[in-house]
Amino acid sequence: MITVSHDRYFLDRIVRRIFAFEENGHIQQYEGGYSDYLIAYELRHGQEPGSEENTTASCKTESPSVKEQKNAGRKQQTKLKFSYKEQREFETIESDIEELENRIADLEAEMMANASSYGKLSELTNEKDEKEALLEQKMERWEYLTELSEKIKVQKS
């Protein structure tokens, strides 16, 4: 398999052989991961391993200010907003939660009334557990949507 990547950590972890494009369009093969490649490259070109004389092999990082200048035109503040589906869900989620809470209360009452019937009690318990799990999911979703709504309001003002 051939992999092309600039992710040094990934290359160190995955590859066993590197084909590097060097000066004058020559392709050189190195055994090992990216770290092994750096050491072999520096030795091959008469440099002390770990030195930063060769910017091609050591890939010096640019200062943050240079990077910021290059990316300044690309950066745009993302505007938060509800998707259509989220907006609809946000409008109805409180009533859904209330219905689930009411159904759980009804199931608890039915369980008390059918405490002597093992089969019916088992069905009611299973249904109650399902409704409680669904209620928990809805509550978490409500929290997320409420936080998003507040962030949207702050962004608009």
Residue, then its C-alpha position, 0 to 999 in steps of 0.5 A: m500500500i502506498t500512503v502519502s502524508h505530511d503527518r509525521y506521527f502517522l508515518d512513524r507509526i505506520v510505514r516501514r519504508i519511505f520514498a522521499f523526493e529529493e533535489n533534482g527530482h530524485i526519489q530516494q528510498y529509506e527504511g523505517g518510519y519518519s524518524d528513521y528517515l530524518i536520521a538517515y537523510e542527515l547522515r547521508h548528507g553529512q549533517e549531524p543527526g538532530s541538527e536543523e541545518n537542512t530545512t527540507a528534512s527537518c521541516k522547520t515550523e514557521s513562526p505563529s505570526v507568519k502562519e497567522q498572516k498566511n491564514a488571515g484571509r481564510k479565517q471566517q467566524t462561523k455563524l451559529k444557527f439551528s438547522y431546520k431539524e434542530q429548530r423543529e426539535f427545539e420547539t417540541i422537545e419540552s412537550d415531548i419531555e413532559e409527555l414522557e414524564n407523564r407516561i412514566a408516572d402512569l406506568e408507575a401507577e399501573m405497576m402499583a396496581n398490578a404488583s401481584s401479576y408477575g407477567k404484567l409487572s414485567e411488561l410494565t417495568n420493561e416499558k418504564d425502563e425504555k421510557e426512562a432511557l428515552l427521557e434521559q436522551k431527550m433531556e441531554r438533547w434539550e440541554y444541548l439545544t438550549e446551550l446552542s440557542e443561548k450561544i446563538k442569542v449571544q452571537k446576534s447581540 
